[in-house]
Amino acid sequence: MKLSRVHPAEWLVGLIGLIVAFGLIRTVSSPGTLHLIVILVAMSGLALPVVVAMSAKTNVPIVYETFLWIVSCLVSLVLVFKALFPSNVVFESGYLALAGMLAISFTLWLSVRRES
């Protein structure tokens, strides 16, 4: 495990993932499917520094980051759609989830852009 391999943007993704996951777990009384997806993506972001530090080759973290970036962008689009067109079903902590997913997507974009 080499912590020197982890870029500051990857540390930031892990920190944002921790904040989003902890915030959603604490504030949501009855999580729905979308909450669980956001928490899963946030926990995957939290695992990013560990994946980068433990990988002996660089291809595994790059694929993991790229896949996580695409997934976080898709989840962000769903959350933006949900914020713009609210339904009669209340989505607790929707703005926390939206802000967290946008922050994770942007930080992952910075990290993936750095690799190319």
N, C-alpha and C positions, 0 to 999 in steps of 0.2 A: 504494500500500500504506500503510494507516494503522493503525499498531499501537495507537493510542488507542481504536479501535473494539472491541478485544478485551477482554472482561470477565475478571476474575480467575478465575471458574469455568471459562471456556473455556481459559485458560492451564493450569489444574489438570487438565482433561481431557487436554490435550496432554502434560503431564508424566506423568500416570498411564499414558497410552498408550505413551509412550516406555519407561517402566519395565517395563510388562507385556511389550511386544514384545521388548525387549532381554533380559529375564529368561527368557522362553520360548525365544528363539533360542539362548541360551547353555546352558540346562539340558536341553533335549530332544534326545536322541540321534537318534531317528527319528520325526519329526513325523507325526501322523496327520491325518485330515481335520478333526477338532475342533480340534487345535492350530492348523492353518492358518486356520480360521475365527476363532479367538480372536486370532491375530496380525493378521489382516486388519482386524478390528474395532479392535484397539489402534492399528494404523497409521492407520486412518481417524480415530480420536480424536486422534492426533498431528497430523494434517493440519487439524484444526478451527481452531486459531488462524490458520493461513495462509488458510483459506477466508474467515474472518470479516474479516481484515485486507485481503484483496484484493477483496472484494465492494463494489461501489459502492452497492448497495441492500441493505436489511436482509432482504428476503424469501428470498434464497438461503441465508444462514446459518441462518435459522430453520427452513427446510425440512430442511436438512442435519442440524442438531442434533436435530430431532424424529425424523427417520428413523434416525439413529444411536442415539438413545435407545431407540427401539423394538427395533432389532436387538440392542443390548447387553442389554436386558431379556430377550429371547428366548434369547440365548446364555447368560445367567446362569441362566435356568430350566433349560436343558439341563444346565449344569454342576452345579446344585444337585441335580437328579435323579440325575446320575451319582455325586455324592458320597453321597447317601442310599442309593442302590441300586447298590453297586459290582458290576461284572460280573467275569468271570474275565480279562478283558483289562485290563492295567495301563495307567492313564492317567497318564503322567509329568507332574509339576508341576501336578497337578490343583487343589491348593489355592491355588497362586500364580495360576493362571488364574481360579479362582473369585473369589478376593479382588480381583483386578484388574478383572474384569468387574463385580462388585458396586460397586466404587469408581467405575468409569467410569459405570455406570448411575445411581448416586446423584448424582454431580457433574453429569451431563447433565440429570437431573431438576431440579436446582437452577437450571441455566442456562435450561432450557425454561420452568420456572415463572416465572422472572424476566421472560420475554418476554410472558407473558399478562397 
